[in-house]
Amino acid sequence: MKRFTTIFFVITALAIVVFSVYTYKRPKEPEYKTIRAKIVKPNVQQTVSETEEIIVDETEAELQTSLIELQPGETLLNALSIDMNNDAFDDQIISIRKNNSPSIYLVTGIYNPKKKIYERTSEIETEITQTNTFSFSVLDMTGDHINALTYTGLNEKEETVLKVFLPDLESKKFKYTPIAEFEADATIFIQQLQRSDPYSFSQTQGESFPIWVYSSDTSKGKDSLDQIQTMYDWDRFAKKYMKVSENRVAGKKIAAAELLKIQDGTPQTFERFLDGLWYKSSADDSNLRYVFFNAEKREIIFSADKTQEIYHWNTTSLRRSGANLSMVNNSVTSLVRRFDVSLNDIDEIKVKVNDEVKMAITQETLWDGTYKKISLQSLNSQQNGFDSEILKRIESSSHIWTTNTNASVTIKNGQYTATNESWTANGAVTSLRIKGTTLLQFKAFSEEKFLHGYYLPGFATTQNGTEIRETLTLTPVSITTDGYTNIAAPVIKLERVIPAAGQ
C-alpha cells in the first residue's frame, strides 16, 4: 500500500512539472474576439536630451516595434495591427523606407500560429515620397466584412493619390487585389457611411463606402477654376470601384495677372495669400466658422462657437488652383489633418478636409465650405454698422503721428511707415470687425516689426486754445473663438496736433 502511494505521488509530481514546462514554452493562443486596429506612430525625428528622463508605457513600447523582420536598409515609419485573413489572429502592416528608394513601402506580415512568427507575405511600393503626406489604414470598404488596405498621399507631381487593395481570401498564399486606383490634382476622400445594427453583428452586408474624386476642368482654359466631381462606388459584379456619377463644380475665373500674384510656384507666396482671418460665408450668424492662418508662427486656428482647434502648420504642397496643407493638432499630436484649399477668387477659398483615411469622414465636415477673407471690403457688404471711416480717420495727411519714443508714423492708402533715428518700418494696415468690434490689423513688411498684429483702437481728442490734440491708442489683441482677447504686450500710443478750424 505504501509503495502504491509513493508511486502515485511521484507520477503526480512529474505531471505537474511537465504541465508547468509545457505551459511556459507554449503561451496560450488568443481567444477569438473582435479585432480593432491599433495605429502606432513612432516619432523618428524627435531628439531627446541625455538628461531628460523618458517614461514609456510597456505596452506602447512593444507596439512601436515592428513584429515583421526588417531587411537591411529598411526603416520603420508606422505600424498597424489587425486581422487581415480572418483567422482570429492579429497580423501586422508596416510602412517603411528603403535606403535605395525614395518611395514609401507597405509590408504585410501574416501571423503563423504554428511557427509563432509574422511571415512577410506582401510588399507594395507606393508612389508617395513625402512622409508627412502619407497615411494608410484598414477598413471594410465594400461592406462585405472584409478588411481592405487603403493608402493616400501626394506623389512627385503633387497630385493626390488614393489606392485600395482587397485581400484575396480564396488564394492559398496571401495576396492583395487592387480595387480602386485614383490620382487627381485636387482632393480625394472616402465617405464613411453609417451602417446598420445587423451589419455590426455580422448578420447582413453593409453599404459600401463611396470615393469622391475632385479634379480640375481645363476645358474652359487654364485660368478656369471649375472642377469635375466624380463619385465611384463598389461594384460587386465587376469586383472593383466603378464610376457612378460625374458633375461639374463651377468656379470663378480669376484674371491671369491676379492668379500669377497668388501662384508664382512658391509655397511662401500662397501662404502669404492665406495669411489672416477667414470666415465661412455659407454659415449663418448663429453658426459662424473662422479659420486663422498665421504663416509666421506656423499656426492654423479653427474657431466655431465655443470650439477652437489649434494646429501646427507643417507643410504647403502646391497644386493647380490651390494647395494641400498638412497640420498636426497642438493638443493631440496623433491627430494629423490635411486640408485641400482651392482658389475661388482673390479673396475667397474653398476648404475640404482630407483627413487620414482611418478617420470617419462624411461628405461634408465641420470645417468644409467656402471662406472669404475678412477685410474692409468684404465686411462692408456683410455687416451693418461697420465703421468704414476708420482708416480715413487715422490717415496722416500732412499731420503725422508721433510716439513717446520719438518715432514718426505715417498712415496713408492702406500703408504705414514708421521711422526714428535707428530704424525704419513699413507695412500694410486694414480694418476688420469681429463680433461687433472694429479692430485694426497691421502687417509688417520689414524686419523691424514696430506695428504687427491685431490692435483694438481707441481715440481721444482734446483742444487747447488753437490746437487740437488727437491720441490713437493701439491695444494688442489676439483673435479667439469669442472674438478677441488682450495679450501681454505694451500698448502703443500715437499722437498728433492739428490746428483748430479757422486757425
C-alpha positions as CSV (number, residue, x, y, z in Angstrom):
1,M,0.0,0.0,0.0
2,K,2.8,2.4,0.9
3,R,4.6,1.5,-2.3
4,F,1.4,2.3,-4.3
5,T,1.1,5.7,-2.5
6,T,4.7,6.6,-3.2
7,I,4.3,5.8,-6.9
8,F,1.1,7.8,-7.1
9,F,2.8,10.9,-5.6
10,V,5.8,10.5,-7.9
11,I,3.5,10.4,-11.0
12,T,1.5,13.4,-9.8
13,A,4.7,15.4,-9.2
14,L,6.1,14.5,-12.7
15,A,2.7,15.5,-14.3
16,I,2.8,18.9,-12.5
17,V,6.4,19.6,-13.7
18,V,5.6,18.6,-17.3
19,F,2.5,20.7,-17.3
20,S,4.4,23.7,-16.0
21,V,7.2,23.4,-18.6
22,Y,4.7,23.0,-21.4
23,T,2.6,26.0,-20.3
24,Y,5.7,28.1,-20.0
25,K,7.0,27.3,-23.5
26,R,3.7,27.4,-25.3
27,P,1.8,30.6,-24.4
28,K,-2.0,30.5,-24.6
29,E,-3.2,31.4,-28.0
30,P,-5.6,34.4,-28.1
31,E,-9.3,33.7,-28.0
32,Y,-11.5,34.7,-30.9
33,K,-12.7,38.2,-30.3
34,T,-13.4,41.4,-32.3
35,I,-10.1,42.8,-33.6
36,R,-9.7,46.5,-33.7
37,A,-7.0,48.5,-35.5
38,K,-4.1,49.9,-33.4
39,I,-2.2,52.8,-35.1
40,V,1.4,53.3,-34.0
41,K,3.3,56.5,-35.0
42,P,6.9,56.5,-33.7
43,N,8.4,59.9,-33.7
44,V,11.5,59.1,-35.7
45,Q,12.8,62.7,-36.0
46,Q,12.5,63.9,-32.4
47,T,15.7,64.2,-30.4
48,V,15.8,64.0,-26.6
49,S,18.3,65.4,-24.2
50,E,20.5,62.9,-22.5
51,T,19.5,64.3,-19.1
52,E,15.8,64.0,-19.8
53,E,14.0,61.1,-18.1
54,I,12.0,59.0,-20.5
55,I,8.9,57.1,-19.2
56,V,7.3,54.9,-21.8
57,D,4.3,52.6,-21.2
58,E,5.4,49.0,-21.6
59,T,2.6,48.1,-23.9
60,E,3.2,51.2,-26.1
61,A,6.9,50.4,-26.3
62,E,6.1,46.9,-27.6
63,L,3.7,48.3,-30.2
64,Q,6.3,50.6,-31.6
65,T,8.4,47.7,-32.6
66,S,7.9,46.0,-36.0
67,L,6.8,42.4,-35.5
68,I,7.9,41.8,-39.1
69,E,11.6,41.2,-39.5
70,L,13.1,44.2,-41.3
71,Q,15.6,43.8,-44.0
72,P,19.0,45.6,-44.1
73,G,18.5,49.2,-45.1
74,E,14.8,49.4,-44.1
75,T,13.5,52.0,-41.6
76,L,10.1,51.6,-39.8
77,L,7.7,54.5,-40.2
78,N,4.3,53.4,-38.9
79,A,2.7,50.1,-37.8
80,L,-0.9,48.8,-37.7
81,S,-2.0,45.5,-36.1
82,I,-5.3,44.0,-37.4
83,D,-6.6,40.6,-38.6
84,M,-6.3,40.6,-42.4
85,N,-7.0,37.0,-43.3
86,N,-9.9,36.3,-40.9
87,D,-8.2,33.7,-38.8
88,A,-8.8,35.5,-35.4
89,F,-5.1,36.4,-35.1
90,D,-3.7,39.9,-35.4
91,D,-1.5,40.4,-38.4
92,Q,0.7,43.5,-39.0
93,I,1.1,46.1,-41.7
94,I,4.0,48.4,-41.6
95,S,5.1,51.4,-43.7
96,I,8.9,51.5,-44.3
97,R,11.5,53.4,-46.2
98,K,14.4,51.8,-48.0
99,N,17.9,53.3,-48.4
100,N,17.9,52.7,-52.2
101,S,14.4,54.2,-52.9
102,P,12.6,57.5,-52.3
103,S,9.2,55.7,-52.2
104,I,7.3,54.5,-49.1
105,Y,6.6,50.8,-49.0
106,L,3.7,48.9,-47.3
107,V,4.7,45.5,-46.0
108,T,2.1,42.9,-44.6
109,G,3.1,40.2,-42.2
110,I,0.6,37.4,-41.6
111,Y,0.8,35.7,-38.2
112,N,1.6,32.0,-38.3
113,P,0.3,30.5,-35.1
114,K,2.2,27.2,-35.5
115,K,5.6,28.9,-36.0
116,K,4.6,31.9,-33.9
117,I,6.1,34.4,-36.3
118,Y,4.9,37.1,-38.7
119,E,5.6,35.9,-42.2
120,R,6.4,38.6,-44.7
121,T,3.8,37.9,-47.5
122,S,3.2,41.1,-49.4
123,E,5.2,44.3,-50.3
124,I,3.6,47.3,-52.0
125,E,5.7,50.1,-53.4
126,T,3.6,53.3,-53.3
127,E,4.1,56.4,-55.4
128,I,4.3,58.5,-52.2
129,T,7.7,60.0,-51.3
130,Q,6.7,62.7,-48.8
131,T,6.2,61.1,-45.4
132,N,4.2,63.9,-43.9
133,T,1.5,63.5,-46.6
134,F,1.3,59.7,-46.4
135,S,-1.2,57.7,-44.3
136,F,-2.6,54.2,-44.6
137,S,-5.4,52.3,-42.8
138,V,-7.6,49.2,-42.9
139,L,-11.4,49.4,-43.1
140,D,-14.3,47.4,-44.6
141,M,-14.7,49.4,-47.8
142,T,-17.1,47.1,-49.5
143,G,-19.4,46.2,-46.6
144,D,-18.7,42.5,-47.0
145,H,-16.9,42.2,-43.6
146,I,-13.5,42.0,-45.4
147,N,-10.8,44.4,-44.3
148,A,-9.3,46.4,-47.2
149,L,-5.9,48.1,-47.2
150,T,-6.1,51.8,-48.2
151,Y,-3.4,54.4,-48.5
152,T,-3.3,58.1,-49.6
153,G,-0.7,60.9,-50.1
154,L,0.9,63.1,-52.6
155,N,3.1,61.9,-55.4
156,E,6.1,63.7,-57.0
157,K,3.7,65.7,-59.2
158,E,2.0,67.0,-56.1
159,E,-1.1,65.0,-57.1
160,T,-3.3,63.3,-54.6
161,V,-3.2,59.5,-54.7
162,L,-5.6,57.0,-53.2
163,K,-5.5,53.3,-53.7
164,V,-7.5,50.4,-52.1
165,F,-6.5,46.8,-52.0
166,L,-8.6,43.8,-51.1
167,P,-7.0,40.6,-49.7
168,D,-7.7,37.5,-51.7
169,L,-9.0,35.2,-49.1
170,E,-9.6,32.3,-51.6
171,S,-5.9,32.1,-52.5
172,K,-3.7,29.7,-50.6
173,K,-1.0,32.3,-50.5
174,F,-2.0,35.7,-49.1
175,K,-2.0,38.5,-51.7
176,Y,-3.8,41.7,-52.5
177,T,-6.0,42.7,-55.4
178,P,-6.3,46.4,-56.3
179,I,-10.0,47.5,-56.4
180,A,-9.5,51.3,-56.6
181,E,-6.7,53.4,-58.0
182,F,-7.1,57.2,-58.3
183,E,-4.9,60.2,-58.9
184,A,-6.1,63.8,-59.1
185,D,-4.8,67.3,-58.9
186,A,-7.4,68.2,-56.2
187,T,-8.8,66.2,-53.3
188,I,-9.9,62.6,-53.0
189,F,-11.7,61.3,-50.0
190,I,-13.6,58.2,-48.7
191,Q,-17.1,58.9,-47.5
192,Q,-17.7,56.6,-44.5
193,L,-21.4,55.9,-44.2
194,Q,-23.3,54.9,-41.1
195,R,-24.1,51.2,-41.2
196,S,-27.0,49.3,-39.7
197,D,-27.0,47.3,-36.4
198,P,-27.5,43.9,-38.2
199,Y,-24.2,44.7,-40.1
200,S,-22.5,45.4,-36.8
201,F,-23.5,41.9,-35.6
202,S,-22.3,40.3,-38.9
203,Q,-25.8,39.4,-39.8
204,T,-26.0,41.3,-43.1
205,Q,-23.8,43.1,-45.6
206,G,-23.4,46.8,-45.2
207,E,-23.3,49.8,-47.6
208,S,-20.0,50.3,-49.4
209,F,-18.1,53.5,-48.8
210,P,-18.1,55.8,-51.9
211,I,-15.0,57.5,-53.1
212,W,-15.2,61.1,-54.2
213,V,-12.6,62.4,-56.7
214,Y,-12.1,66.1,-57.5
215,S,-10.0,67.2,-60.5
216,S,-9.5,70.4,-62.4
217,D,-11.6,71.0,-65.5
218,T,-9.2,72.6,-68.1
219,S,-11.7,72.5,-71.0
220,K,-12.5,76.2,-70.4
221,G,-9.0,77.4,-70.3
222,K,-6.1,77.4,-67.9
223,D,-7.5,80.2,-65.8
224,S,-10.8,78.4,-65.1
225,L,-11.3,77.2,-61.5
226,D,-14.0,74.7,-62.5
227,Q,-13.7,71.2,-61.0
228,I,-15.0,67.8,-62.0
229,Q,-16.6,65.9,-59.1
230,T,-16.7,62.2,-59.7
231,M,-18.3,59.6,-57.4
232,Y,-17.1,56.0,-57.5
233,D,-18.7,53.1,-55.7
234,W,-18.1,49.3,-55.2
235,D,-19.5,47.1,-57.9
236,R,-19.8,43.5,-56.6
237,F,-20.1,42.0,-60.1
238,A,-17.0,43.8,-61.5
239,K,-15.2,43.5,-58.2
240,K,-13.8,47.0,-58.3
241,Y,-14.9,50.6,-57.9
242,M,-16.8,52.0,-60.9
243,K,-17.9,55.5,-61.8
244,V,-21.4,56.3,-60.6
245,S,-21.8,60.0,-61.3
246,E,-19.9,63.0,-62.6
247,N,-20.7,66.7,-62.1
248,R,-19.0,70.0,-62.9
249,V,-18.5,72.2,-59.9
250,A,-18.5,75.8,-61.2
251,G,-15.7,78.0,-60.1
252,K,-14.8,81.6,-60.9
253,K,-12.4,83.0,-63.4
254,I,-9.5,84.9,-61.9
255,A,-7.6,87.4,-64.1
256,A,-4.3,85.9,-65.1
257,A,-2.4,88.8,-63.5
258,E,-4.1,88.3,-60.1
259,L,-3.6,84.5,-60.3
260,L,0.1,84.9,-61.0
261,K,0.4,87.0,-57.9
262,I,-1.1,84.2,-55.8
263,Q,0.5,81.3,-57.6
264,D,4.1,82.0,-58.6
265,G,5.2,78.5,-57.9
266,T,6.4,79.0,-54.3
267,P,4.6,77.8,-51.2
268,Q,5.6,81.0,-49.4
269,T,3.6,83.2,-51.7
270,F,0.5,81.1,-51.3
271,E,0.9,81.1,-47.6
272,R,1.1,84.9,-47.6
273,F,-2.1,84.9,-49.6
274,L,-3.8,82.7,-46.9
275,D,-2.3,84.7,-44.0
276,G,-5.0,86.3,-41.9
277,L,-8.6,85.6,-40.8
278,W,-11.2,84.0,-43.0
279,Y,-14.9,83.4,-42.2
280,K,-17.2,80.7,-43.6
281,S,-19.5,82.6,-45.9
282,S,-22.1,79.8,-46.1
283,A,-22.6,79.9,-42.3
284,D,-25.4,81.9,-40.6
285,D,-24.8,84.3,-37.7
286,S,-25.6,81.6,-35.1
287,N,-23.2,79.1,-36.7
288,L,-20.1,81.1,-37.5
289,R,-16.9,79.4,-38.6
290,Y,-13.5,81.1,-38.7
291,V,-10.1,79.9,-39.9
292,F,-7.0,81.9,-38.9
293,F,-3.8,81.3,-40.9
294,N,-0.6,82.5,-39.2
295,A,2.3,81.8,-41.6
296,E,4.9,83.5,-39.4
297,K,4.1,81.4,-36.3
298,R,3.2,78.3,-38.4
299,E,-0.2,78.0,-36.8
300,I,-3.7,77.4,-38.1
301,I,-6.6,78.1,-35.8
302,F,-10.2,76.9,-36.4
303,S,-12.9,78.5,-34.4
304,A,-16.6,77.8,-34.1
305,D,-18.9,79.0,-31.3
306,K,-17.1,77.7,-28.2
307,T,-14.9,75.2,-30.1
308,Q,-11.3,76.0,-31.0
309,E,-8.7,73.8,-32.6
310,I,-5.1,74.9,-32.9
311,Y,-2.8,73.2,-35.3
312,H,0.9,73.4,-36.2
313,W,1.2,74.3,-39.9
314,N,3.6,71.7,-41.2
315,T,3.8,71.9,-45.0
316,T,2.2,73.5,-48.0
317,S,2.2,71.5,-51.2
318,L,1.1,73.4,-54.3
319,R,-1.2,72.1,-57.0
320,R,-3.1,73.7,-59.8
321,S,-5.5,76.4,-58.4
322,G,-4.8,75.5,-54.8
323,A,-2.7,73.7,-52.3
324,N,-2.7,70.8,-49.8
325,L,-1.9,71.8,-46.2
326,S,-0.5,69.3,-43.7
327,M,-1.0,70.1,-40.0
328,V,-0.8,68.5,-36.5
329,N,-3.0,69.2,-33.6
330,N,-1.2,71.0,-30.8
331,S,-3.0,69.2,-28.1
332,V,-3.3,65.7,-29.7
333,T,-0.2,65.2,-31.7
334,S,-1.5,61.9,-33.2
335,L,-4.3,64.0,-34.9
336,V,-3.0,64.8,-38.3
337,R,-5.1,66.8,-40.7
338,R,-4.7,67.5,-44.4
339,F,-6.7,70.3,-45.9
340,D,-7.3,70.8,-49.6
341,V,-7.6,74.6,-50.3
342,S,-8.9,75.6,-53.7
343,L,-9.0,79.2,-55.0
344,N,-12.4,80.6,-55.8
345,D,-11.4,84.2,-56.1
346,I,-8.7,86.6,-55.0
347,D,-10.4,86.8,-51.6
348,E,-12.3,83.5,-51.5
349,I,-11.2,79.9,-50.9
350,K,-12.9,76.5,-50.7
351,V,-11.7,74.2,-47.9
352,K,-12.1,70.5,-47.9
353,V,-10.9,68.2,-45.1
354,N,-8.8,65.4,-46.4
355,D,-8.0,63.6,-43.1
356,E,-6.1,60.4,-42.7
357,V,-8.3,57.7,-44.2
358,K,-8.6,55.9,-40.8
359,M,-10.8,58.8,-39.5
360,A,-14.5,58.8,-40.2
361,I,-15.3,61.4,-42.9
362,T,-18.8,62.3,-44.1
363,Q,-19.4,64.1,-47.4
364,E,-19.0,67.4,-45.5
365,T,-17.3,68.0,-42.2
366,L,-17.5,70.8,-39.7
367,W,-14.8,72.9,-41.4
368,D,-15.7,72.2,-45.1
369,G,-17.1,75.1,-47.1
370,T,-16.4,78.4,-48.8
371,Y,-14.4,81.1,-46.8
372,K,-14.0,84.8,-47.5
373,K,-11.1,86.8,-46.2
374,I,-12.0,89.3,-43.5
375,S,-11.2,92.7,-45.0
376,L,-12.7,96.1,-45.1
377,Q,-14.4,95.4,-48.5
378,S,-15.8,92.0,-47.6
379,L,-17.2,93.1,-44.2
380,N,-18.8,96.3,-45.6
381,S,-21.1,94.1,-47.7
382,Q,-21.6,91.5,-44.9
383,Q,-22.2,93.5,-41.7
384,N,-24.3,96.5,-40.9
385,G,-22.9,99.4,-39.0
386,F,-19.3,98.7,-39.9
387,D,-17.1,101.8,-39.3
388,S,-15.9,102.3,-42.9
389,E,-14.3,105.6,-42.0
390,I,-11.8,104.3,-39.5
391,L,-8.9,104.1,-42.0
392,K,-9.6,107.6,-43.2
393,R,-9.7,108.8,-39.6
394,I,-6.2,107.5,-38.8
395,E,-4.7,108.6,-42.1
396,S,-1.9,111.1,-41.6
397,S,-2.3,113.6,-44.5
398,S,0.0,116.5,-43.6
399,H,-0.2,115.8,-39.8
400,I,1.8,112.7,-39.0
401,W,1.6,110.7,-35.8
402,T,4.4,110.7,-33.2
403,T,5.2,108.4,-30.3
404,N,6.8,108.9,-26.9
405,T,9.9,107.2,-28.3
406,N,10.3,109.9,-30.9
407,A,9.2,107.7,-33.8
408,S,7.1,109.2,-36.6
409,V,4.3,107.2,-38.1
410,T,2.6,108.0,-41.5
411,I,-0.6,106.1,-42.5
412,K,-2.0,106.5,-45.9
413,N,-3.7,104.4,-48.6
414,G,-3.7,101.2,-46.5
415,Q,0.1,101.5,-45.9
416,Y,2.1,102.7,-42.9
417,T,5.7,103.8,-42.4
418,A,7.4,104.3,-39.1
419,T,10.8,105.9,-38.6
420,N,13.2,107.0,-35.9
421,E,16.9,107.7,-35.7
422,S,17.9,104.0,-35.9
423,W,15.3,102.1,-37.9
424,T,12.5,102.3,-40.5
425,A,9.5,100.0,-40.5
426,N,6.7,99.7,-43.1
427,G,3.7,97.5,-43.8
428,A,0.0,97.4,-44.5
429,V,-3.0,98.3,-42.4
430,T,-6.6,97.3,-42.7
431,S,-9.7,97.2,-40.5
432,L,-12.0,94.4,-39.7
433,R,-14.9,93.7,-37.5
434,I,-15.0,90.7,-35.0
435,K,-18.4,90.2,-33.4
436,G,-19.4,93.8,-33.4
437,T,-15.9,95.3,-32.5
438,T,-13.7,97.1,-35.0
439,L,-10.1,96.1,-34.9
440,L,-7.0,97.2,-36.9
441,Q,-4.6,94.7,-38.4
442,F,-1.1,95.8,-39.1
443,K,1.2,93.5,-41.2
444,A,4.9,94.4,-41.2
445,F,6.8,94.0,-44.5
446,S,10.2,94.9,-43.0
447,E,12.4,93.1,-40.4
448,E,11.6,95.8,-37.9
449,K,8.1,94.9,-36.7
450,F,7.1,98.1,-34.9
451,L,3.5,97.5,-35.8
452,H,2.5,93.9,-36.5
453,G,-0.7,92.0,-35.5
454,Y,-4.2,92.9,-34.3
455,Y,-5.0,96.0,-32.2
456,L,-8.0,97.5,-30.6
457,P,-8.0,101.2,-31.5
458,G,-9.0,103.9,-29.0
459,F,-9.4,107.6,-29.9
460,A,-9.2,110.7,-27.6
461,T,-9.4,114.3,-28.7
462,T,-8.6,117.4,-26.6
463,Q,-8.5,121.1,-27.6
464,N,-6.1,123.6,-26.1
465,G,-6.6,127.0,-27.5
466,T,-5.7,127.0,-31.1
467,E,-4.6,123.3,-31.2
468,I,-6.5,120.0,-31.3
469,R,-4.5,117.1,-29.9
470,E,-5.6,113.6,-31.2
471,T,-4.5,110.4,-29.4
472,L,-4.7,107.0,-31.0
473,T,-4.2,104.1,-28.6
474,L,-3.5,100.7,-30.0
475,T,-4.0,97.8,-27.6
476,P,-2.6,94.5,-28.8
477,V,-5.1,91.7,-29.0
478,S,-5.4,88.1,-30.4
479,I,-8.3,86.6,-32.3
480,T,-10.3,84.0,-30.3
481,T,-13.5,82.0,-30.6
482,D,-15.4,84.6,-28.6
483,G,-14.0,87.5,-30.6
484,Y,-10.7,88.8,-29.3
485,T,-8.6,89.0,-26.1
486,N,-5.9,91.2,-24.8
487,I,-2.4,89.9,-24.8
488,A,0.7,90.6,-22.7
489,A,2.3,93.3,-24.9
490,P,2.8,97.1,-24.4
491,V,0.1,99.5,-25.6
492,I,1.2,101.8,-28.4
493,K,0.2,105.4,-28.2
494,L,0.3,107.8,-31.2
495,E,-0.4,111.5,-31.0
496,R,-0.7,114.3,-33.5
497,V,-1.5,118.0,-33.3
498,I,-4.0,119.6,-35.7
499,P,-4.7,123.4,-35.8
500,A,-8.3,124.2,-34.8
501,A,-10.7,125.2,-37.5
502,G,-10.3,128.8,-38.6
503,Q,-6.7,129.0,-37.4
